[in-house]
Amino acid sequence: MSDDASSFHTLPWFVRPDARAWRCEPAPAEVRVFHSSLPDYAPTPLTELPSTATEWGVGRVFVKDESWRLGLPAFKALGASWAVHRTLAERTANGAEHGPITLVTATDGNHGRAVARMATRLGQNAHVFVPQGVHPQAVAAIVAEQAKVTEVSGPYDEAVRLAAEAAAAPGAVLVQDTAWPGYEQIPGWIVEGYSTLCAEIDEQLAAKGVPEGPDLVSVPVGVGSLAQAVVTHYRSRPSGHAPALLSVEPEAAPCVLESLTCGAPVSVTTTETTMAGLNCGTPSTIAWPHLRGGLDAAVAVSDADSARAAGDLAAAGVSSGPCGAAALAGLRAALTGVGAEERRAALGLGPTSVVVLLSTEGTAANPHSSH
């Protein structure tokens, strides 16, 4: 019965045939050097999922487990640490007054906590704006990092607007992981910070007998900054193997899927979702050209799809919150149901393909109640 019922629901899906030929400039090599110098740096695990490979009829499936990154339960610390480092270095180079500044940001949870952690570590202050729908435990975790927290009664885009206003005050700097016209340098540094995750995957796959890299990478998407980093990594190689890249969003907030479908960036009205970190209505302006050029496909999934995927990952020993599990949920949706063969062909998947899923957060990052 369930199969029949689901066949009436057209999968939210977009595909671009020529994405693997698109090229861009690489991320700077010194990012990895910086992260390696941090006292709590270690590569996060790349865990193999043999049963998922069997289920999907592919060669090997791996999940990059970002449930513990630089002491925090999500990948965001990579971007926040590099961006805060660069921001403070620029201020010093420009002769700015010494003494603490306030790092201001808006967050669905993980980014704000990472900015607050870096601020405290470096003797700075943090002010974090949190939209509605973020779990009280996630808010409490930001407060525990000694940040000032302002709860906003609107969606993520509204929290970003208010954070930008607050950051206009003297002695304040906006450290936001989305860009818009006129605000692009710091978000660019955040994207560069995420490149370390991709560099680790190259090394870990090589150690597991896959030196040529993956055939497909599935990436959860909010405003698109991590996806921009992934596109940059795999599309900046002049030649050689280029994997298919799939973005995954909540059906409640498919801003990248809608933008790709329209051929131009659009804002969508978001609704509530357990995938709180992906509940974003507008793509980042600096991410958009990379997403438009370099993504092979985009898909949107339901909260139920994500919850099932989180359960599968837990059974395999990987702690993954709803956002992190979206990578698994999205590829499963693409490879099953009506039109699955065409989608599989579009992604270039066959019986020897190597797939990497990015699980961007652990369960501790995004506490959620199951409705």
DRENDO-1510 file (C-alpha; in Angstrom, 1 decimal, always signed):
<recs>
REC; n; res; u; v; w
REC; 1; MET; +0.0; +0.0; +0.0 .
REC; 2; SER; +2.7; +2.4; +1.0 .
REC; 3; ASP; +4.5; +2.0; -2.4 .
REC; 4; ASP; +1.3; +2.8; -4.2 .
REC; 5; ALA; +0.6; +5.8; -2.0 .
REC; 6; SER; +4.1; +7.2; -2.5 .
REC; 7; SER; +3.9; +6.9; -6.3 .
REC; 8; PHE; +1.4; +9.7; -6.3 .
REC; 9; HIS; +4.0; +12.0; -4.7 .
REC; 10; THR; +6.4; +13.3; -7.3 .
REC; 11; LEU; +9.9; +13.4; -5.8 .
REC; 12; PRO; +11.2; +17.0; -5.6 .
REC; 13; TRP; +14.2; +16.6; -8.0 .
REC; 14; PHE; +16.4; +18.6; -10.3 .
REC; 15; VAL; +19.2; +17.3; -12.5 .
REC; 16; ARG; +21.9; +19.0; -14.6 .
REC; 17; PRO; +23.7; +16.8; -17.2 .
REC; 18; ASP; +26.9; +18.8; -17.7 .
REC; 19; ALA; +27.8; +19.6; -14.0 .
REC; 20; ARG; +30.8; +17.3; -13.9 .
REC; 21; ALA; +32.6; +19.4; -16.6 .
REC; 22; TRP; +32.2; +22.7; -14.7 .
REC; 23; ARG; +35.4; +24.1; -13.2 .
REC; 24; CYS; +36.4; +26.7; -10.5 .
REC; 25; GLU; +39.4; +27.8; -8.5 .
REC; 26; PRO; +40.6; +25.6; -5.5 .
REC; 27; ALA; +40.5; +26.5; -1.8 .
REC; 28; PRO; +43.7; +27.8; -0.3 .
REC; 29; ALA; +46.0; +25.1; +1.1 .
REC; 30; GLU; +46.8; +27.0; +4.3 .
REC; 31; VAL; +43.3; +26.2; +5.7 .
REC; 32; ARG; +44.3; +22.6; +6.4 .
REC; 33; VAL; +47.6; +23.8; +8.0 .
REC; 34; PHE; +45.7; +26.1; +10.3 .
REC; 35; HIS; +43.2; +23.5; +11.4 .
REC; 36; SER; +46.1; +21.0; +12.0 .
REC; 37; SER; +47.7; +23.5; +14.4 .
REC; 38; LEU; +44.6; +23.6; +16.6 .
REC; 39; PRO; +45.0; +21.7; +19.9 .
REC; 40; ASP; +41.8; +19.6; +19.5 .
REC; 41; TYR; +42.1; +18.9; +15.8 .
REC; 42; ALA; +41.8; +15.4; +14.5 .
REC; 43; PRO; +40.3; +14.0; +11.3 .
REC; 44; THR; +36.7; +12.8; +11.8 .
REC; 45; PRO; +35.9; +9.2; +10.9 .
REC; 46; LEU; +35.0; +7.9; +7.5 .
REC; 47; THR; +32.8; +4.9; +8.3 .
REC; 48; GLU; +31.9; +2.2; +5.7 .
REC; 49; LEU; +28.2; +1.1; +5.4 .
REC; 50; PRO; +28.3; -2.3; +3.6 .
REC; 51; SER; +24.6; -3.0; +4.0 .
REC; 52; THR; +23.7; +0.3; +2.4 .
REC; 53; ALA; +25.9; -0.5; -0.6 .
REC; 54; THR; +24.1; -3.8; -1.0 .
REC; 55; GLU; +20.7; -2.1; -0.6 .
REC; 56; TRP; +21.6; +0.5; -3.3 .
REC; 57; GLY; +23.4; -1.9; -5.7 .
REC; 58; VAL; +26.7; +0.1; -5.6 .
REC; 59; GLY; +30.3; -0.8; -4.8 .
REC; 60; ARG; +30.9; +0.9; -1.5 .
REC; 61; VAL; +29.2; +3.5; +0.7 .
REC; 62; PHE; +31.0; +5.6; +3.3 .
REC; 63; VAL; +29.7; +8.2; +5.7 .
REC; 64; LYS; +31.9; +11.1; +6.9 .
REC; 65; ASP; +30.9; +11.4; +10.6 .
REC; 66; GLU; +31.0; +15.0; +11.8 .
REC; 67; SER; +29.4; +14.2; +15.2 .
REC; 68; TRP; +32.5; +15.4; +17.0 .
REC; 69; ARG; +34.6; +18.1; +15.3 .
REC; 70; LEU; +37.0; +20.3; +17.3 .
REC; 71; GLY; +35.1; +19.5; +20.5 .
REC; 72; LEU; +31.7; +20.3; +19.1 .
REC; 73; PRO; +28.9; +18.0; +17.7 .
REC; 74; ALA; +28.9; +19.4; +14.1 .
REC; 75; PHE; +31.2; +20.3; +11.2 .
REC; 76; LYS; +30.5; +24.1; +11.6 .
REC; 77; ALA; +33.6; +24.6; +13.8 .
REC; 78; LEU; +35.8; +24.2; +10.7 .
REC; 79; GLY; +34.3; +27.3; +9.0 .
REC; 80; ALA; +33.9; +29.4; +12.2 .
REC; 81; SER; +37.5; +28.8; +13.4 .
REC; 82; TRP; +39.1; +29.8; +10.1 .
REC; 83; ALA; +36.8; +32.8; +9.6 .
REC; 84; VAL; +37.3; +34.1; +13.1 .
REC; 85; HIS; +41.1; +33.6; +12.7 .
REC; 86; ARG; +41.1; +35.5; +9.4 .
REC; 87; THR; +38.8; +38.3; +10.8 .
REC; 88; LEU; +41.0; +39.0; +13.8 .
REC; 89; ALA; +44.2; +38.8; +11.7 .
REC; 90; GLU; +42.8; +41.3; +9.2 .
REC; 91; ARG; +41.8; +43.7; +12.1 .
REC; 92; THR; +45.4; +43.5; +13.5 .
REC; 93; ALA; +46.9; +44.0; +10.0 .
REC; 94; ASN; +44.7; +47.1; +9.5 .
REC; 95; GLY; +45.8; +48.6; +12.8 .
REC; 96; ALA; +42.5; +48.1; +14.6 .
REC; 97; GLU; +42.4; +48.8; +18.3 .
REC; 98; HIS; +43.3; +45.9; +20.5 .
REC; 99; GLY; +40.8; +44.7; +23.1 .
REC; 100; PRO; +37.8; +42.4; +22.7 .
REC; 101; ILE; +35.3; +42.8; +19.9 .
REC; 102; THR; +31.9; +41.2; +19.7 .
REC; 103; LEU; +31.4; +38.5; +17.1 .
REC; 104; VAL; +27.8; +38.6; +16.0 .
REC; 105; THR; +25.9; +35.9; +14.1 .
REC; 106; ALA; +22.6; +34.3; +13.4 .
REC; 107; THR; +22.2; +30.5; +13.7 .
REC; 108; ASP; +20.0; +27.5; +13.5 .
REC; 109; GLY; +22.2; +26.1; +16.2 .
REC; 110; ASN; +25.6; +24.7; +15.2 .
REC; 111; HIS; +27.3; +27.7; +13.6 .
REC; 112; GLY; +26.4; +30.1; +16.4 .
REC; 113; ARG; +27.8; +27.7; +19.0 .
REC; 114; ALA; +31.0; +27.3; +17.0 .
REC; 115; VAL; +31.4; +31.1; +16.7 .
REC; 116; ALA; +30.7; +31.5; +20.5 .
REC; 117; ARG; +33.3; +28.8; +21.3 .
REC; 118; MET; +36.0; +30.5; +19.1 .
REC; 119; ALA; +35.2; +33.9; +20.6 .
REC; 120; THR; +35.6; +32.6; +24.2 .
REC; 121; ARG; +38.8; +30.8; +23.3 .
REC; 122; LEU; +40.3; +33.9; +21.8 .
REC; 123; GLY; +39.2; +36.3; +24.5 .
REC; 124; GLN; +36.4; +37.9; +22.4 .
REC; 125; ASN; +32.7; +38.3; +23.0 .
REC; 126; ALA; +29.8; +36.7; +21.1 .
REC; 127; HIS; +26.2; +37.7; +20.4 .
REC; 128; VAL; +24.1; +35.1; +18.7 .
REC; 129; PHE; +20.6; +35.5; +17.2 .
REC; 130; VAL; +18.5; +32.4; +17.2 .
REC; 131; PRO; +15.3; +32.0; +15.0 .
REC; 132; GLN; +12.1; +30.3; +16.2 .
REC; 133; GLY; +12.1; +26.5; +15.9 .
REC; 134; VAL; +15.5; +25.9; +17.4 .
REC; 135; HIS; +15.3; +23.5; +20.3 .
REC; 136; PRO; +15.8; +25.0; +23.8 .
REC; 137; GLN; +18.7; +22.6; +24.5 .
REC; 138; ALA; +20.5; +23.9; +21.4 .
REC; 139; VAL; +19.9; +27.5; +22.6 .
REC; 140; ALA; +21.2; +26.5; +26.1 .
REC; 141; ALA; +24.4; +25.0; +24.5 .
REC; 142; ILE; +25.1; +28.4; +22.9 .
REC; 143; VAL; +24.5; +30.2; +26.3 .
REC; 144; ALA; +26.9; +27.7; +27.9 .
REC; 145; GLU; +29.6; +29.0; +25.5 .
REC; 146; GLN; +29.3; +32.3; +27.3 .
REC; 147; ALA; +27.5; +34.1; +24.4 .
REC; 148; LYS; +24.8; +36.6; +24.7 .
REC; 149; VAL; +21.7; +35.0; +22.9 .
REC; 150; THR; +18.8; +36.9; +21.4 .
REC; 151; GLU; +15.8; +34.7; +20.5 .
REC; 152; VAL; +13.9; +36.0; +17.4 .
REC; 153; SER; +10.2; +35.3; +16.9 .
REC; 154; GLY; +10.7; +34.9; +13.1 .
REC; 155; PRO; +12.5; +32.5; +10.7 .
REC; 156; TYR; +16.2; +32.2; +10.0 .
REC; 157; ASP; +16.3; +34.9; +7.4 .
REC; 158; GLU; +14.9; +37.4; +9.9 .
REC; 159; ALA; +17.5; +36.4; +12.5 .
REC; 160; VAL; +20.2; +37.0; +9.9 .
REC; 161; ARG; +18.8; +40.5; +9.2 .
REC; 162; LEU; +18.7; +41.4; +12.9 .
REC; 163; ALA; +22.2; +40.1; +13.5 .
REC; 164; ALA; +23.5; +42.2; +10.6 .
REC; 165; GLU; +21.9; +45.3; +12.2 .
REC; 166; ALA; +23.4; +44.5; +15.6 .
REC; 167; ALA; +26.9; +44.0; +14.0 .
REC; 168; ALA; +26.8; +47.6; +12.7 .
REC; 169; ALA; +27.6; +48.8; +16.2 .
REC; 170; PRO; +31.1; +49.9; +17.1 .
REC; 171; GLY; +33.4; +47.0; +18.1 .
REC; 172; ALA; +31.2; +44.4; +16.5 .
REC; 173; VAL; +31.8; +42.2; +13.5 .
REC; 174; LEU; +29.3; +40.0; +11.7 .
REC; 175; VAL; +30.5; +36.4; +11.3 .
REC; 176; GLN; +27.7; +34.9; +9.2 .
REC; 177; ASP; +27.8; +31.7; +7.1 .
REC; 178; THR; +25.6; +33.1; +4.4 .
REC; 179; ALA; +26.5; +35.9; +1.9 .
REC; 180; TRP; +24.5; +38.7; +0.2 .
REC; 181; PRO; +25.6; +41.6; -2.0 .
REC; 182; GLY; +28.1; +43.6; +0.0 .
REC; 183; TYR; +28.7; +40.9; +2.6 .
REC; 184; GLU; +30.9; +38.2; +1.0 .
REC; 185; GLN; +34.4; +38.1; +2.4 .
REC; 186; ILE; +33.7; +36.5; +5.8 .
REC; 187; PRO; +31.2; +34.0; +4.4 .
REC; 188; GLY; +33.9; +33.1; +1.8 .
REC; 189; TRP; +36.4; +32.4; +4.7 .
REC; 190; ILE; +33.8; +30.1; +6.3 .
REC; 191; VAL; +33.4; +28.2; +3.1 .
REC; 192; GLU; +37.2; +27.9; +2.8 .
REC; 193; GLY; +37.2; +26.4; +6.4 .
REC; 194; TYR; +35.1; +23.5; +5.3 .
REC; 195; SER; +37.6; +22.5; +2.7 .
REC; 196; THR; +39.5; +20.6; +5.4 .
REC; 197; LEU; +36.6; +18.1; +5.6 .
REC; 198; CYS; +37.0; +17.3; +1.9 .
REC; 199; ALA; +40.8; +17.0; +2.1 .
REC; 200; GLU; +40.4; +14.4; +4.9 .
REC; 201; ILE; +38.0; +12.4; +2.7 .
REC; 202; ASP; +40.6; +12.2; -0.1 .
REC; 203; GLU; +43.2; +10.8; +2.4 .
REC; 204; GLN; +40.8; +8.4; +4.1 .
REC; 205; LEU; +39.5; +7.0; +0.8 .
REC; 206; ALA; +43.0; +6.5; -0.4 .
REC; 207; ALA; +43.8; +4.6; +2.8 .
REC; 208; LYS; +40.8; +2.4; +2.1 .
REC; 209; GLY; +41.8; +1.5; -1.4 .
REC; 210; VAL; +40.0; +4.3; -3.3 .
REC; 211; PRO; +42.8; +6.7; -4.4 .
REC; 212; GLU; +40.8; +8.1; -7.3 .
REC; 213; GLY; +38.1; +9.4; -5.0 .
REC; 214; PRO; +34.3; +9.0; -4.8 .
REC; 215; ASP; +31.9; +8.6; -7.7 .
REC; 216; LEU; +29.1; +10.5; -5.8 .
REC; 217; VAL; +29.0; +12.8; -2.8 .
REC; 218; SER; +25.7; +13.6; -1.1 .
REC; 219; VAL; +25.6; +16.9; +0.8 .
REC; 220; PRO; +22.9; +18.3; +3.1 .
REC; 221; VAL; +22.2; +21.9; +2.2 .
REC; 222; GLY; +20.9; +25.0; +4.1 .
REC; 223; VAL; +22.1; +28.2; +2.5 .
REC; 224; GLY; +24.6; +26.1; +0.5 .
REC; 225; SER; +28.0; +27.0; +2.1 .
REC; 226; LEU; +29.1; +23.4; +2.7 .
REC; 227; ALA; +27.9; +22.4; -0.8 .
REC; 228; GLN; +29.9; +25.3; -2.2 .
REC; 229; ALA; +33.0; +24.0; -0.4 .
REC; 230; VAL; +32.3; +20.5; -1.8 .
REC; 231; VAL; +31.8; +21.8; -5.3 .
REC; 232; THR; +35.0; +23.8; -5.0 .
REC; 233; HIS; +37.0; +20.8; -3.9 .
REC; 234; TYR; +35.8; +18.4; -6.6 .
REC; 235; ARG; +35.4; +20.9; -9.5 .
REC; 236; SER; +38.8; +22.7; -9.1 .
REC; 237; ARG; +40.8; +19.7; -10.4 .
REC; 238; PRO; +41.9; +20.5; -14.0 .
REC; 239; SER; +41.4; +16.8; -15.1 .
REC; 240; GLY; +40.8; +13.3; -13.7 .
REC; 241; HIS; +37.9; +11.8; -12.1 .
REC; 242; ALA; +34.9; +14.1; -11.3 .
REC; 243; PRO; +32.2; +12.7; -9.0 .
REC; 244; ALA; +28.5; +13.4; -9.2 .
REC; 245; LEU; +27.4; +15.9; -6.5 .
REC; 246; LEU; +23.9; +15.7; -5.0 .
REC; 247; SER; +22.4; +18.3; -2.7 .
REC; 248; VAL; +19.7; +17.4; -0.1 .
REC; 249; GLU; +17.3; +19.7; +1.5 .
REC; 250; PRO; +14.1; +19.5; +3.6 .
REC; 251; GLU; +10.8; +19.7; +1.7 .
REC; 252; ALA; +10.0; +22.4; +4.2 .
REC; 253; ALA; +12.9; +24.6; +3.0 .
REC; 254; PRO; +14.0; +23.7; -0.6 .
REC; 255; CYS; +15.6; +27.1; -1.5 .
REC; 256; VAL; +18.5; +25.6; -3.6 .
REC; 257; LEU; +16.2; +23.1; -5.4 .
REC; 258; GLU; +13.7; +25.9; -6.2 .
REC; 259; SER; +16.5; +28.2; -7.3 .
REC; 260; LEU; +18.1; +25.5; -9.6 .
REC; 261; THR; +14.7; +24.8; -11.1 .
REC; 262; CYS; +14.1; +28.5; -11.7 .
REC; 263; GLY; +17.7; +29.1; -13.0 .
REC; 264; ALA; +18.1; +32.0; -10.6 .
REC; 265; PRO; +18.3; +32.4; -6.8 .
REC; 266; VAL; +14.9; +32.6; -5.2 .
REC; 267; SER; +13.7; +32.8; -1.6 .
REC; 268; VAL; +11.2; +30.3; -0.4 .
REC; 269; THR; +8.8; +30.5; +2.6 .
REC; 270; THR; +10.0; +27.9; +5.0 .
REC; 271; THR; +7.9; +25.8; +7.4 .
REC; 272; GLU; +8.9; +23.8; +10.5 .
REC; 273; THR; +11.2; +20.8; +10.1 .
REC; 274; THR; +13.2; +18.6; +12.4 .
REC; 275; MET; +16.2; +19.4; +10.1 .
REC; 276; ALA; +16.6; +22.8; +11.9 .
REC; 277; GLY; +20.1; +23.5; +10.6 .
REC; 278; LEU; +18.8; +23.2; +7.0 .
REC; 279; ASN; +15.7; +25.4; +7.5 .
REC; 280; CYS; +16.9; +28.3; +5.4 .
REC; 281; GLY; +14.9; +30.2; +2.8 .
REC; 282; THR; +17.6; +31.9; +0.7 .
REC; 283; PRO; +20.8; +30.6; -0.9 .
REC; 284; SER; +24.0; +32.3; -0.1 .
REC; 285; THR; +25.0; +34.7; -3.0 .
REC; 286; ILE; +28.6; +33.4; -3.1 .
REC; 287; ALA; +27.4; +29.7; -3.1 .
REC; 288; TRP; +24.9; +30.1; -5.9 .
REC; 289; PRO; +27.3; +30.2; -8.9 .
REC; 290; HIS; +29.0; +27.0; -7.6 .
REC; 291; LEU; +25.7; +25.3; -6.9 .
REC; 292; ARG; +24.2; +26.3; -10.3 .
REC; 293; GLY; +27.4; +25.2; -12.1 .
REC; 294; GLY; +28.7; +22.2; -10.2 .
REC; 295; LEU; +25.8; +20.3; -8.7 .
REC; 296; ASP; +24.6; +17.3; -10.7 .
REC; 297; ALA; +21.3; +17.0; -8.9 .
REC; 298; ALA; +19.2; +18.3; -6.0 .
REC; 299; VAL; +16.5; +16.5; -4.0 .
REC; 300; ALA; +14.2; +17.4; -1.1 .
REC; 301; VAL; +13.2; +14.9; +1.6 .
REC; 302; SER; +10.7; +14.7; +4.4 .
REC; 303; ASP; +11.3; +14.7; +8.1 .
REC; 304; ALA; +10.2; +11.0; +8.2 .
REC; 305; ASP; +12.8; +10.2; +5.5 .
REC; 306; SER; +15.5; +11.9; +7.6 .
REC; 307; ALA; +14.4; +10.2; +10.8 .
REC; 308; ARG; +14.5; +6.7; +9.1 .
REC; 309; ALA; +18.0; +7.5; +7.8 .
REC; 310; ALA; +19.2; +8.7; +11.3 .
REC; 311; GLY; +18.0; +5.3; +12.6 .
REC; 312; ASP; +19.9; +3.4; +10.0 .
REC; 313; LEU; +23.1; +5.4; +10.8 .
REC; 314; ALA; +22.6; +4.8; +14.5 .
REC; 315; ALA; +22.4; +1.0; +13.8 .
REC; 316; ALA; +25.7; +1.3; +12.0 .
REC; 317; GLY; +27.3; +3.0; +14.9 .
REC; 318; VAL; +27.2; +6.6; +13.5 .
REC; 319; SER; +25.6; +9.3; +15.6 .
REC; 320; SER; +23.7; +11.5; +13.2 .
REC; 321; GLY; +21.0; +14.2; +13.7 .
REC; 322; PRO; +18.2; +14.9; +11.3 .
REC; 323; CYS; +20.4; +17.3; +9.2 .
REC; 324; GLY; +23.3; +14.9; +9.0 .
REC; 325; ALA; +21.1; +11.9; +8.1 .
REC; 326; ALA; +19.6; +14.0; +5.2 .
REC; 327; ALA; +22.5; +12.9; +3.0 .
REC; 328; LEU; +21.5; +9.3; +3.3 .
REC; 329; ALA; +17.8; +10.1; +3.1 .
REC; 330; GLY; +18.3; +12.1; -0.1 .
REC; 331; LEU; +20.2; +9.5; -2.0 .
REC; 332; ARG; +17.8; +6.8; -0.9 .
REC; 333; ALA; +14.9; +8.8; -2.2 .
REC; 334; ALA; +16.7; +9.3; -5.5 .
REC; 335; LEU; +17.4; +5.6; -5.9 .
REC; 336; THR; +14.0; +4.3; -5.1 .
REC; 337; GLY; +10.4; +4.8; -6.3 .
REC; 338; VAL; +9.1; +6.0; -9.7 .
REC; 339; GLY; +11.8; +7.2; -12.0 .
REC; 340; ALA; +14.6; +5.7; -9.9 .
REC; 341; GLU; +16.4; +4.2; -12.9 .
REC; 342; GLU; +16.6; +7.5; -14.7 .
REC; 343; ARG; +17.9; +9.2; -11.6 .
REC; 344; ARG; +20.5; +6.5; -11.0 .
REC; 345; ALA; +21.6; +6.9; -14.6 .
REC; 346; ALA; +21.8; +10.7; -14.2 .
REC; 347; LEU; +24.0; +10.3; -11.2 .
REC; 348; GLY; +26.2; +7.8; -13.1 .
REC; 349; LEU; +25.8; +5.1; -10.4 .
REC; 350; GLY; +26.7; +1.5; -11.2 .
REC; 351; PRO; +27.6; -1.7; -9.3 .
REC; 352; THR; +31.2; -0.6; -8.6 .
REC; 353; SER; +30.4; +3.1; -7.7 .
REC; 354; VAL; +31.9; +4.5; -4.5 .
REC; 355; VAL; +29.5; +6.9; -2.6 .
REC; 356; VAL; +30.3; +9.3; +0.2 .
REC; 357; LEU; +27.6; +10.7; +2.5 .
REC; 358; LEU; +28.3; +13.8; +4.6 .
REC; 359; SER; +26.8; +13.5; +8.0 .
REC; 360; THR; +27.2; +17.0; +9.2 .
REC; 361; GLU; +26.1; +16.7; +12.8 .
REC; 362; GLY; +25.7; +14.3; +15.7 .
REC; 363; THR; +22.5; +13.7; +17.6 .
REC; 364; ALA; +23.7; +16.2; +20.3 .
REC; 365; ALA; +23.8; +19.1; +17.9 .
REC; 366; ASN; +20.1; +19.3; +17.2 .
REC; 367; PRO; +18.0; +17.9; +19.9 .
REC; 368; HIS; +14.5; +17.4; +18.6 .
REC; 369; SER; +11.3; +15.9; +19.8 .
REC; 370; SER; +9.7; +13.2; +17.6 .
REC; 371; HIS; +6.2; +14.3; +16.8 .
</recs>
